[in-house]
Amino acid sequence: MIDVSITKNGDDFIRVTTSGHALFDESGRDVVCAGVSVLVINTINSMERLTSSNPEVDSNQEEGFIDCIINKPSEECNLLMKSMILGLEEIQKSYSDDYLQINIKEV
């Protein structure tokens, strides 16, 4: 299962971490894993290229691990994160909680 943990401080998103694999299908054919990866990686790339956020990113592809700290939260970053969450929730609805868990916590 893929676990996506999102951390907020007030209205600002400050971190997103993913870990695990969906195991919906074999490697290379797993549409849940691919969908989650595309959403998360595109969101991080968009923050890096389209905002002044300058996120810190650590990853390990074999473990399905991505950790992104959003150093300078902004309205643009928050909108990108909300869009990512919307996409993740749609994947979760379509394929069930057995493959994807989304946890949003406040600090």
N, CA, C and O atoms as CSV, one atom per row, in Angstrom:
chain,resi,resn,atom,element,x,y,z
A,1,MET,N,N,0.837,-1.167,0.000
A,1,MET,CA,C,0.000,0.000,0.000
A,1,MET,C,C,0.893,1.245,0.000
A,1,MET,O,O,1.966,1.266,0.602
A,2,ILE,N,N,0.414,2.279,-0.694
A,2,ILE,CA,C,1.097,3.564,-0.699
A,2,ILE,C,C,0.495,4.420,0.409
A,2,ILE,O,O,-0.725,4.551,0.512
A,3,ASP,N,N,1.356,4.997,1.229
A,3,ASP,CA,C,0.928,5.917,2.272
A,3,ASP,C,C,1.405,7.309,1.874
A,3,ASP,O,O,2.597,7.530,1.660
A,4,VAL,N,N,0.462,8.243,1.777
A,4,VAL,CA,C,0.800,9.634,1.491
A,4,VAL,C,C,0.470,10.437,2.737
A,4,VAL,O,O,-0.682,10.488,3.169
A,5,SER,N,N,1.490,11.062,3.309
A,5,SER,CA,C,1.314,11.907,4.493
A,5,SER,C,C,1.561,13.351,4.095
A,5,SER,O,O,2.599,13.692,3.528
A,6,ILE,N,N,0.588,14.185,4.402
A,6,ILE,CA,C,0.653,15.597,4.056
A,6,ILE,C,C,0.576,16.390,5.356
A,6,ILE,O,O,-0.293,16.140,6.191
A,7,THR,N,N,1.480,17.341,5.523
A,7,THR,CA,C,1.520,18.138,6.744
A,7,THR,C,C,1.192,19.581,6.422
A,7,THR,O,O,1.706,20.161,5.465
A,8,LYS,N,N,0.312,20.154,7.256
A,8,LYS,CA,C,-0.097,21.553,7.120
A,8,LYS,C,C,0.267,22.317,8.386
A,8,LYS,O,O,0.308,21.760,9.483
A,9,ASN,N,N,0.529,23.598,8.204
A,9,ASN,CA,C,0.698,24.520,9.315
A,9,ASN,C,C,-0.260,25.670,9.047
A,9,ASN,O,O,0.035,26.551,8.239
A,10,GLY,N,N,-1.386,25.667,9.707
A,10,GLY,CA,C,-2.434,26.638,9.407
A,10,GLY,C,C,-3.003,26.336,8.028
A,10,GLY,O,O,-3.420,25.210,7.757
A,11,ASP,N,N,-3.020,27.335,7.162
A,11,ASP,CA,C,-3.516,27.152,5.801
A,11,ASP,C,C,-2.452,26.656,4.830
A,11,ASP,O,O,-2.761,26.314,3.689
A,12,ASP,N,N,-1.197,26.617,5.283
A,12,ASP,CA,C,-0.087,26.283,4.389
A,12,ASP,C,C,0.297,24.810,4.455
A,12,ASP,O,O,0.407,24.228,5.533
A,13,PHE,N,N,0.499,24.225,3.285
A,13,PHE,CA,C,1.061,22.881,3.186
A,13,PHE,C,C,2.571,23.021,3.314
A,13,PHE,O,O,3.179,23.853,2.640
A,14,ILE,N,N,3.184,22.204,4.186
A,14,ILE,CA,C,4.619,22.343,4.418
A,14,ILE,C,C,5.419,21.071,4.107
A,14,ILE,O,O,6.649,21.109,4.059
A,15,ARG,N,N,4.718,19.941,3.894
A,15,ARG,CA,C,5.453,18.703,3.611
A,15,ARG,C,C,4.530,17.667,3.001
A,15,ARG,O,O,3.347,17.586,3.334
A,16,VAL,N,N,5.096,16.875,2.100
A,16,VAL,CA,C,4.397,15.698,1.580
A,16,VAL,C,C,5.406,14.558,1.546
A,16,VAL,O,O,6.531,14.717,1.073
A,17,THR,N,N,4.981,13.405,2.058
A,17,THR,CA,C,5.835,12.227,2.089
A,17,THR,C,C,5.035,11.039,1.572
A,17,THR,O,O,3.896,10.823,1.986
A,18,THR,N,N,5.631,10.271,0.672
A,18,THR,CA,C,5.013,9.040,0.196
A,18,THR,C,C,5.943,7.881,0.540
A,18,THR,O,O,7.165,8.024,0.555
A,19,SER,N,N,5.334,6.732,0.816
A,19,SER,CA,C,6.135,5.532,1.047
A,19,SER,C,C,5.332,4.311,0.643
A,19,SER,O,O,4.108,4.280,0.769
A,20,GLY,N,N,6.034,3.319,0.162
A,20,GLY,CA,C,5.416,2.051,-0.189
A,20,GLY,C,C,5.027,1.942,-1.647
A,20,GLY,O,O,5.204,2.867,-2.440
A,21,HIS,N,N,4.489,0.779,-1.973
A,21,HIS,CA,C,4.024,0.469,-3.325
A,21,HIS,C,C,2.585,-0.020,-3.236
A,21,HIS,O,O,2.203,-0.662,-2.257
A,22,ALA,N,N,1.798,0.279,-4.244
A,22,ALA,CA,C,0.377,-0.086,-4.232
A,22,ALA,C,C,0.179,-1.596,-4.306
A,22,ALA,O,O,-0.707,-2.141,-3.648
A,23,LEU,N,N,1.005,-2.275,-5.106
A,23,LEU,CA,C,0.870,-3.720,-5.342
A,23,LEU,C,C,-0.493,-4.060,-5.953
A,23,LEU,O,O,-1.039,-5.140,-5.727
A,24,PHE,N,N,-1.021,-3.125,-6.723
A,24,PHE,CA,C,-2.270,-3.354,-7.447
A,24,PHE,C,C,-2.047,-4.343,-8.586
A,24,PHE,O,O,-2.920,-5.151,-8.902
A,25,ASP,N,N,-0.866,-4.267,-9.197
A,25,ASP,CA,C,-0.498,-5.140,-10.316
A,25,ASP,C,C,1.015,-5.293,-10.284
A,25,ASP,O,O,1.680,-4.707,-9.429
A,26,GLU,N,N,1.555,-6.061,-11.193
A,26,GLU,CA,C,2.996,-6.274,-11.239
A,26,GLU,C,C,3.716,-4.978,-11.607
A,26,GLU,O,O,3.129,-4.075,-12.203
A,27,SER,N,N,4.986,-4.904,-11.246
A,27,SER,CA,C,5.800,-3.730,-11.541
A,27,SER,C,C,5.771,-3.423,-13.032
A,27,SER,O,O,5.910,-4.321,-13.862
A,28,GLY,N,N,5.592,-2.174,-13.360
A,28,GLY,CA,C,5.494,-1.764,-14.758
A,28,GLY,C,C,4.078,-1.749,-15.287
A,28,GLY,O,O,3.820,-1.183,-16.349
A,29,ARG,N,N,3.148,-2.368,-14.559
A,29,ARG,CA,C,1.742,-2.417,-14.974
A,29,ARG,C,C,0.802,-1.875,-13.896
A,29,ARG,O,O,-0.420,-1.916,-14.044
A,30,ASP,N,N,1.384,-1.372,-12.822
A,30,ASP,CA,C,0.610,-0.931,-11.668
A,30,ASP,C,C,0.108,0.501,-11.889
A,30,ASP,O,O,0.848,1.465,-11.691
A,31,VAL,N,N,-1.151,0.625,-12.299
A,31,VAL,CA,C,-1.710,1.943,-12.621
A,31,VAL,C,C,-1.897,2.812,-11.379
A,31,VAL,O,O,-1.833,4.037,-11.478
A,32,VAL,N,N,-2.124,2.211,-10.225
A,32,VAL,CA,C,-2.264,2.996,-9.001
A,32,VAL,C,C,-0.926,3.631,-8.648
A,32,VAL,O,O,-0.856,4.829,-8.373
A,33,CYS,N,N,0.119,2.842,-8.656
A,33,CYS,CA,C,1.457,3.350,-8.355
A,33,CYS,C,C,1.866,4.432,-9.363
A,33,CYS,O,O,2.409,5.470,-8.986
A,34,ALA,N,N,1.604,4.179,-10.619
A,34,ALA,CA,C,1.957,5.146,-11.661
A,34,ALA,C,C,1.193,6.452,-11.477
A,34,ALA,O,O,1.774,7.531,-11.590
A,35,GLY,N,N,-0.100,6.363,-11.197
A,35,GLY,CA,C,-0.915,7.562,-11.020
A,35,GLY,C,C,-0.461,8.393,-9.836
A,35,GLY,O,O,-0.338,9.614,-9.936
A,36,VAL,N,N,-0.210,7.730,-8.707
A,36,VAL,CA,C,0.255,8.444,-7.518
A,36,VAL,C,C,1.609,9.089,-7.789
A,36,VAL,O,O,1.832,10.246,-7.435
A,37,SER,N,N,2.506,8.343,-8.413
A,37,SER,CA,C,3.838,8.872,-8.715
A,37,SER,C,C,3.763,10.104,-9.609
A,37,SER,O,O,4.431,11.105,-9.350
A,38,VAL,N,N,2.964,10.032,-10.643
A,38,VAL,CA,C,2.836,11.166,-11.564
A,38,VAL,C,C,2.299,12.395,-10.844
A,38,VAL,O,O,2.825,13.494,-11.017
A,39,LEU,N,N,1.263,12.221,-10.042
A,39,LEU,CA,C,0.686,13.360,-9.331
A,39,LEU,C,C,1.690,14.001,-8.377
A,39,LEU,O,O,1.852,15.221,-8.369
A,40,VAL,N,N,2.360,13.184,-7.578
A,40,VAL,CA,C,3.284,13.720,-6.578
A,40,VAL,C,C,4.502,14.351,-7.242
A,40,VAL,O,O,4.887,15.467,-6.896
A,41,ILE,N,N,5.109,13.650,-8.187
A,41,ILE,CA,C,6.313,14.170,-8.842
A,41,ILE,C,C,5.994,15.430,-9.648
A,41,ILE,O,O,6.775,16.381,-9.630
A,42,ASN,N,N,4.873,15.454,-10.346
A,42,ASN,CA,C,4.508,16.650,-11.108
A,42,ASN,C,C,4.246,17.837,-10.184
A,42,ASN,O,O,4.607,18.967,-10.513
A,43,THR,N,N,3.629,17.593,-9.043
A,43,THR,CA,C,3.392,18.672,-8.085
A,43,THR,C,C,4.713,19.248,-7.585
A,43,THR,O,O,4.874,20.467,-7.518
A,44,ILE,N,N,5.652,18.383,-7.236
A,44,ILE,CA,C,6.956,18.841,-6.760
A,44,ILE,C,C,7.693,19.593,-7.872
A,44,ILE,O,O,8.246,20.667,-7.634
A,45,ASN,N,N,7.703,19.032,-9.083
A,45,ASN,CA,C,8.358,19.710,-10.209
A,45,ASN,C,C,7.726,21.069,-10.472
A,45,ASN,O,O,8.432,22.034,-10.764
A,46,SER,N,N,6.407,21.155,-10.372
A,46,SER,CA,C,5.714,22.424,-10.595
A,46,SER,C,C,6.098,23.443,-9.533
A,46,SER,O,O,6.306,24.616,-9.844
A,47,MET,N,N,6.194,23.003,-8.273
A,47,MET,CA,C,6.624,23.922,-7.212
A,47,MET,C,C,8.041,24.427,-7.464
A,47,MET,O,O,8.339,25.602,-7.246
A,48,GLU,N,N,8.913,23.528,-7.925
A,48,GLU,CA,C,10.306,23.911,-8.186
A,48,GLU,C,C,10.405,24.908,-9.337
A,48,GLU,O,O,11.187,25.856,-9.269
A,49,ARG,N,N,9.636,24.705,-10.368
A,49,ARG,CA,C,9.780,25.502,-11.592
A,49,ARG,C,C,8.854,26.701,-11.684
A,49,ARG,O,O,9.169,27.680,-12.360
A,50,LEU,N,N,7.706,26.633,-11.005
A,50,LEU,CA,C,6.700,27.678,-11.191
A,50,LEU,C,C,6.493,28.573,-9.972
A,50,LEU,O,O,5.737,29.543,-10.035
A,51,THR,N,N,7.164,28.250,-8.856
A,51,THR,CA,C,7.028,29.068,-7.649
A,51,THR,C,C,8.423,29.366,-7.094
A,51,THR,O,O,9.423,28.856,-7.599
A,52,SER,N,N,8.476,30.181,-6.070
A,52,SER,CA,C,9.757,30.480,-5.412
A,52,SER,C,C,9.953,29.620,-4.162
A,52,SER,O,O,10.745,29.964,-3.284
A,53,SER,N,N,9.237,28.517,-4.088
A,53,SER,CA,C,9.218,27.665,-2.901
A,53,SER,C,C,10.556,26.996,-2.596
A,53,SER,O,O,10.922,26.863,-1.428
A,54,ASN,N,N,11.282,26.577,-3.612
A,54,ASN,CA,C,12.554,25.872,-3.452
A,54,ASN,C,C,12.444,24.679,-2.495
A,54,ASN,O,O,13.122,24.649,-1.468
A,55,PRO,N,N,11.592,23.692,-2.826
A,55,PRO,CA,C,11.402,22.549,-1.916
A,55,PRO,C,C,12.659,21.681,-1.810
A,55,PRO,O,O,13.447,21.573,-2.750
A,56,GLU,N,N,12.820,21.069,-0.638
A,56,GLU,CA,C,13.888,20.092,-0.410
A,56,GLU,C,C,13.290,18.711,-0.659
A,56,GLU,O,O,12.265,18.365,-0.072
A,57,VAL,N,N,13.923,17.920,-1.527
A,57,VAL,CA,C,13.361,16.622,-1.897
A,57,VAL,C,C,14.379,15.517,-1.675
A,57,VAL,O,O,15.550,15.642,-2.033
A,58,ASP,N,N,13.903,14.434,-1.076
A,58,ASP,CA,C,14.686,13.219,-0.913
A,58,ASP,C,C,13.827,12.076,-1.450
A,58,ASP,O,O,12.613,12.071,-1.249
A,59,SER,N,N,14.438,11.117,-2.124
A,59,SER,CA,C,13.638,10.019,-2.675
A,59,SER,C,C,14.453,8.739,-2.786
A,59,SER,O,O,15.683,8.752,-2.835
A,60,ASN,N,N,13.716,7.631,-2.824
A,60,ASN,CA,C,14.284,6.312,-3.056
A,60,ASN,C,C,13.246,5.534,-3.860
A,60,ASN,O,O,12.244,5.076,-3.312
A,61,GLN,N,N,13.489,5.386,-5.153
A,61,GLN,CA,C,12.517,4.781,-6.060
A,61,GLN,C,C,12.175,3.340,-5.684
A,61,GLN,O,O,11.013,2.942,-5.764
A,62,GLU,N,N,13.161,2.566,-5.280
A,62,GLU,CA,C,12.908,1.158,-4.941
A,62,GLU,C,C,11.940,1.016,-3.773
A,62,GLU,O,O,11.142,0.079,-3.731
A,63,GLU,N,N,12.014,1.942,-2.832
A,63,GLU,CA,C,11.145,1.888,-1.658
A,63,GLU,C,C,9.848,2.671,-1.863
A,63,GLU,O,O,8.975,2.664,-0.995
A,64,GLY,N,N,9.722,3.340,-2.997
A,64,GLY,CA,C,8.542,4.167,-3.231
A,64,GLY,C,C,8.499,5.356,-2.295
A,64,GLY,O,O,7.423,5.802,-1.894
A,65,PHE,N,N,9.670,5.871,-1.946
A,65,PHE,CA,C,9.777,6.939,-0.949
A,65,PHE,C,C,10.065,8.277,-1.607
A,65,PHE,O,O,10.987,8.404,-2.413
A,66,ILE,N,N,9.264,9.272,-1.254
A,66,ILE,CA,C,9.517,10.658,-1.639
A,66,ILE,C,C,9.197,11.508,-0.417
A,66,ILE,O,O,8.149,11.348,0.208
A,67,ASP,N,N,10.105,12.407,-0.086
A,67,ASP,CA,C,9.874,13.340,1.014
A,67,ASP,C,C,10.166,14.734,0.495
A,67,ASP,O,O,11.271,15.011,0.029
A,68,CYS,N,N,9.176,15.610,0.574
A,68,CYS,CA,C,9.316,16.967,0.070
A,68,CYS,C,C,8.942,17.959,1.163
A,68,CYS,O,O,7.813,17.964,1.653
A,69,ILE,N,N,9.900,18.794,1.535
A,69,ILE,CA,C,9.667,19.863,2.496
A,69,ILE,C,C,9.509,21.159,1.700
A,69,ILE,O,O,10.386,21.531,0.921
A,70,ILE,N,N,8.394,21.831,1.902
A,70,ILE,CA,C,8.102,23.078,1.186
A,70,ILE,C,C,8.620,24.225,2.052
A,70,ILE,O,O,7.991,24.607,3.039
A,71,ASN,N,N,9.771,24.766,1.668
A,71,ASN,CA,C,10.451,25.767,2.483
A,71,ASN,C,C,9.742,27.110,2.541
A,71,ASN,O,O,9.734,27.770,3.580
A,72,LYS,N,N,9.160,27.505,1.446
A,72,LYS,CA,C,8.485,28.803,1.386
A,72,LYS,C,C,7.059,28.596,0.900
A,72,LYS,O,O,6.768,28.814,-0.276
A,73,PRO,N,N,6.166,28.177,1.795
A,73,PRO,CA,C,4.783,27.969,1.369
A,73,PRO,C,C,4.202,29.257,0.778
A,73,PRO,O,O,4.523,30.363,1.213
A,74,SER,N,N,3.350,29.081,-0.210
A,74,SER,CA,C,2.732,30.232,-0.871
A,74,SER,C,C,1.350,29.821,-1.364
A,74,SER,O,O,0.992,28.644,-1.330
A,75,GLU,N,N,0.584,30.796,-1.817
A,75,GLU,CA,C,-0.731,30.488,-2.390
A,75,GLU,C,C,-0.598,29.552,-3.577
A,75,GLU,O,O,-1.419,28.654,-3.764
A,76,GLU,N,N,0.441,29.766,-4.383
A,76,GLU,CA,C,0.651,28.914,-5.558
A,76,GLU,C,C,0.938,27.472,-5.135
A,76,GLU,O,O,0.371,26.534,-5.696
A,77,CYS,N,N,1.811,27.298,-4.151
A,77,CYS,CA,C,2.127,25.948,-3.655
A,77,CYS,C,C,0.890,25.291,-3.068
A,77,CYS,O,O,0.637,24.108,-3.293
A,78,ASN,N,N,0.116,26.074,-2.306
A,78,ASN,CA,C,-1.093,25.522,-1.705
A,78,ASN,C,C,-2.077,25.062,-2.770
A,78,ASN,O,O,-2.709,24.017,-2.617
A,79,LEU,N,N,-2.214,25.830,-3.846
A,79,LEU,CA,C,-3.107,25.436,-4.936
A,79,LEU,C,C,-2.608,24.154,-5.613
A,79,LEU,O,O,-3.403,23.264,-5.915
A,80,LEU,N,N,-1.309,24.059,-5.848
A,80,LEU,CA,C,-0.746,22.846,-6.445
A,80,LEU,C,C,-0.976,21.639,-5.534
A,80,LEU,O,O,-1.316,20.556,-6.011
A,81,MET,N,N,-0.794,21.821,-4.241
A,81,MET,CA,C,-1.012,20.723,-3.292
A,81,MET,C,C,-2.482,20.315,-3.253
A,81,MET,O,O,-2.786,19.123,-3.208
A,82,LYS,N,N,-3.391,21.277,-3.269
A,82,LYS,CA,C,-4.828,20.954,-3.277
A,82,LYS,C,C,-5.191,20.172,-4.530
A,82,LYS,O,O,-6.000,19.246,-4.475
A,83,SER,N,N,-4.597,20.541,-5.654
A,83,SER,CA,C,-4.839,19.823,-6.906
A,83,SER,C,C,-4.321,18.386,-6.809
A,83,SER,O,O,-4.987,17.448,-7.247
A,84,MET,N,N,-3.120,18.221,-6.229
A,84,MET,CA,C,-2.562,16.881,-6.051
A,84,MET,C,C,-3.471,16.040,-5.152
A,84,MET,O,O,-3.740,14.879,-5.458
A,85,ILE,N,N,-3.942,16.618,-4.051
A,85,ILE,CA,C,-4.817,15.889,-3.128
A,85,ILE,C,C,-6.103,15.478,-3.826
A,85,ILE,O,O,-6.579,14.359,-3.633
A,86,LEU,N,N,-6.671,16.365,-4.632
A,86,LEU,CA,C,-7.879,16.041,-5.392
A,86,LEU,C,C,-7.641,14.811,-6.268
A,86,LEU,O,O,-8.461,13.893,-6.286
A,87,GLY,N,N,-6.526,14.792,-6.989
A,87,GLY,CA,C,-6.202,13.641,-7.836
A,87,GLY,C,C,-5.983,12.372,-7.037
A,87,GLY,O,O,-6.447,11.302,-7.430
A,88,LEU,N,N,-5.279,12.482,-5.917
A,88,LEU,CA,C,-5.045,11.308,-5.060
A,88,LEU,C,C,-6.354,10.757,-4.508
A,88,LEU,O,O,-6.554,9.543,-4.476
A,89,GLU,N,N,-7.241,11.644,-4.075
A,89,GLU,CA,C,-8.533,11.184,-3.555
A,89,GLU,C,C,-9.353,10.474,-4.627
A,89,GLU,O,O,-10.066,9.518,-4.322
A,90,GLU,N,N,-9.262,10.920,-5.862
A,90,GLU,CA,C,-9.978,10.250,-6.955
A,90,GLU,C,C,-9.401,8.860,-7.218
A,90,GLU,O,O,-10.145,7.917,-7.486
A,91,ILE,N,N,-8.078,8.733,-7.142
A,91,ILE,CA,C,-7.457,7.408,-7.279
A,91,ILE,C,C,-7.922,6.513,-6.140
A,91,ILE,O,O,-8.270,5.355,-6.367
A,92,GLN,N,N,-7.932,7.031,-4.932
A,92,GLN,CA,C,-8.360,6.256,-3.771
A,92,GLN,C,C,-9.810,5.792,-3.916
A,92,GLN,O,O,-10.126,4.649,-3.587
A,93,LYS,N,N,-10.687,6.662,-4.401
A,93,LYS,CA,C,-12.094,6.290,-4.618
A,93,LYS,C,C,-12.222,5.202,-5.682
A,93,LYS,O,O,-13.036,4.288,-5.547
A,94,SER,N,N,-11.429,5.301,-6.723
A,94,SER,CA,C,-11.525,4.362,-7.839
A,94,SER,C,C,-10.949,2.985,-7.527
A,94,SER,O,O,-11.444,1.975,-8.027
A,95,TYR,N,N,-9.890,2.943,-6.689
A,95,TYR,CA,C,-9.184,1.680,-6.480
A,95,TYR,C,C,-9.214,1.178,-5.042
A,95,TYR,O,O,-8.726,0.077,-4.787
A,96,SER,N,N,-9.748,1.912,-4.115
A,96,SER,CA,C,-9.974,1.537,-2.712
A,96,SER,C,C,-8.811,1.876,-1.792
A,96,SER,O,O,-7.686,2.138,-2.220
A,97,ASP,N,N,-9.142,1.855,-0.512
A,97,ASP,CA,C,-8.168,2.134,0.543
A,97,ASP,C,C,-7.129,1.028,0.674
A,97,ASP,O,O,-6.140,1.198,1.388
A,98,ASP,N,N,-7.333,-0.096,0.003
A,98,ASP,CA,C,-6.370,-1.192,0.077
A,98,ASP,C,C,-5.045,-0.837,-0.597
A,98,ASP,O,O,-4.019,-1.452,-0.307
A,99,TYR,N,N,-5.060,0.145,-1.490
A,99,TYR,CA,C,-3.871,0.469,-2.277
A,99,TYR,C,C,-3.289,1.841,-1.961
A,99,TYR,O,O,-2.114,2.088,-2.234
A,100,LEU,N,N,-4.103,2.750,-1.381
A,100,LEU,CA,C,-3.655,4.118,-1.147
A,100,LEU,C,C,-4.321,4.676,0.109
A,100,LEU,O,O,-5.544,4.649,0.252
A,101,GLN,N,N,-3.487,5.178,1.006
A,101,GLN,CA,C,-3.968,5.875,2.194
A,101,GLN,C,C,-3.448,7.307,2.136
A,101,GLN,O,O,-2.278,7.535,1.827
A,102,ILE,N,N,-4.314,8.265,2.431
A,102,ILE,CA,C,-3.948,9.671,2.451
A,102,ILE,C,C,-4.187,10.199,3.863
A,102,ILE,O,O,-5.297,10.105,4.387
A,103,ASN,N,N,-3.159,10.746,4.466
A,103,ASN,CA,C,-3.258,11.280,5.816
A,103,ASN,C,C,-2.823,12.743,5.806
A,103,ASN,O,O,-1.705,13.065,5.403
A,104,ILE,N,N,-3.714,13.622,6.253
A,104,ILE,CA,C,-3.398,15.047,6.338
A,104,ILE,C,C,-3.380,15.419,7.811
A,104,ILE,O,O,-4.365,15.229,8.525
A,105,LYS,N,N,-2.243,15.955,8.258
A,105,LYS,CA,C,-2.124,16.311,9.671
A,105,LYS,C,C,-1.736,17.774,9.817
A,105,LYS,O,O,-1.093,18.358,8.944
A,106,GLU,N,N,-2.136,18.339,10.920
A,106,GLU,CA,C,-1.877,19.729,11.254
A,106,GLU,C,C,-0.791,19.786,12.335
A,106,GLU,O,O,-0.823,19.015,13.294
A,107,VAL,N,N,0.161,20.697,12.172
A,107,VAL,CA,C,1.191,20.895,13.213
A,107,VAL,C,C,1.140,22.301,13.746
A,107,VAL,O,O,1.925,22.657,14.624
